Amino acid sequence: MASWEELARNFLLEEEEEDEELFFILLPAVMPFLDKEKTPEHTSSLPGAKKVKEILEGHENWCKEEFRMEAEIFRAIANFLRAENLLRDTRGMKIEEQLGLFMFMLSHNASTKRLKEFQHSGETVHRKIYDVFNIIPTLTQKFIRLPNPSHTHMKITCDPRFMPFFQVG
């Protein structure tokens, strides 16, 4: 009977042979891709700022489709964020483009890869989306008012299916 060392050595040799066989199968399949030259992926004729401007100034339905709001409302939000100093124009991206990226992401459930069509790197896109997310708590405090807990909504009080659950004692 062979020792465990001999068994282990034989096992490793068999595995090595199987790996070599796999290599001969995979190599021809991978070879065509090794010689390919890299080509730019995002080759839109419009950089992000011009793309957002074109959407805002284009047909009224285009802005509704891309950002899920009218162009006037989009501009009002951008002006509010600028006036309240919640977002700032940067050297590479104005507030309108930052808001456009954010609204496009929300309205289309877009990934970072899709947002890179705005002609910015993944890191820049991530950073700008993160900046917009960071102002949401401030906007929530400013625009959302919690309901009065001692007042039950009229629709509930008038419906006998729901009201028994809201009566005290």
N, C-alpha and C positions, 0 to 999 in steps of 0.2 A: 504494500500500500504506500502511496506517495505521501510525502509530508505536506503540511499545509503551505509551506514555502513554495514547493514545486507546483502545487495546485494554483496558488496565487500567481506565480510566474506564467503558467500556461494560460490562465484566464486573461491576464494582461496582454499576452501575445495575440490571443484570439481577438480581443477587443481592438487591438492595434490594426489587425488585418481588416476587420470590419470597417474601421474608420478610414482606412486607405481606399476600400471599395466605395464608400460613401463619397469620398473626395473625388473619385473619378466620375461619379454621377453628377455631383453638384458643380464641378468646375466648368464643364461645357455650358451649363445653364447660366452661370454667372458671368462668364467671359464677355458676352456682348455688352454688358452694362459697365464693365471696368474701363472700356475704351471711350465711352461716351463723354463728350465735353459737357461741362455744366453750362446751362443756359439760364438767364434771368427768369425768375418765376413770375414776378409782378411787373408786367410790361404795359400797364394801362397808359394811355396817352395823357391822362390827367392825374396829377398828384392829389393827395387827400383834400387840401384846402380848395382847390378848383373843383373837385368832384362835389364837395358839400355845397359850394356856391352854385354850381350848375343845378343841383337838386333843388336848392331853395329858390332859384330864379326860373327854373323850368316850369313845366306844366304843373298846375296845382295838385293834380292827383299823384304826381311823382313823389312829392314830399310826404304826402299821406301814406304812400306805399312803402317808402324807405324808412321813414322815421315815425310813422303812425301819428302824425299831427300836422296841422296846417303850418305853412311857412311863417305866417305872422306870429303864431304861438311859439314856434321854435325860436324866432328872433327875440321875442319878448322874454323867454326864459334865458337865452344867452345874455341879453342885456341886463336882466336881473342878477344873474350870477356875476357879471362883471361889476355892476354897481355895488353889490353887497360884498365884493372882493372874496367871493367863495371859490372862484376859479380865476386863474390868471392866464393871459396870453403868454406863451413862451416863444423862444426864438424859432422853434420848429413847428409850433402848432397853436392856432388861435382857439379861443373858447368855442366858437361855432363848430370847429372840427372835432374838438374833444367831446362836445355834447352830441355831435353827429355820430361819432364812433359808438358812444354809449347807447344812444337811442337805436342805432342800427343793430347793435348786439342784442338789446332787449327785444326788439320787434321781430328779429329773424332768428333768435336763438343761435347767433353766429359764434363760431369758434374764433380763436386768435388767428388761425390760418386764414379764415375768410376775411377778418378785419385787416389783415396785412394787404388786402387789395387797395387800401387807402394809402399805399406807398410808404408805410413806416415799418420799422423792424418790430418783431414780436415783443421785444423788451419795451420799446416805446409804447406800443399799443397797450401792453399790460399795465405799465406805469400810469398812463392817462386814464384808463378805465378805473384803476384803483383810486386815483385822485377824485373822480366823479363819485365813486361809491362812498368815499370818506365824507362828502358833504351831505349825504342823505340824512344823517341824524339831525343836522342843523335845519334842513328843510322840513323834516318831520315836526320838529318843535315849532317851527314858524307857521306851517300850513295845516297840520292835522290837529283837530280838537277832539279829545276823547269825549264820548257821550256822558251825560250826567247819570251816575249809577242809581240815583233815587228816582229817576223818571223812566218809565217803561214806554217803549215806542207805541204809537197809536194803533198800528196794525196788529200788534200782539194783544193789547188790551181789548180790542174789539172782537178778537177771534176766540171763541170758547175752547178751541182745540189747544191753544197755547197758554192762555191766561192762568189756568189753574197751577201751572208750574212756576208762575211769577208771584203768586200771592203769599204773603208772609203770615204764618200762624194759622 
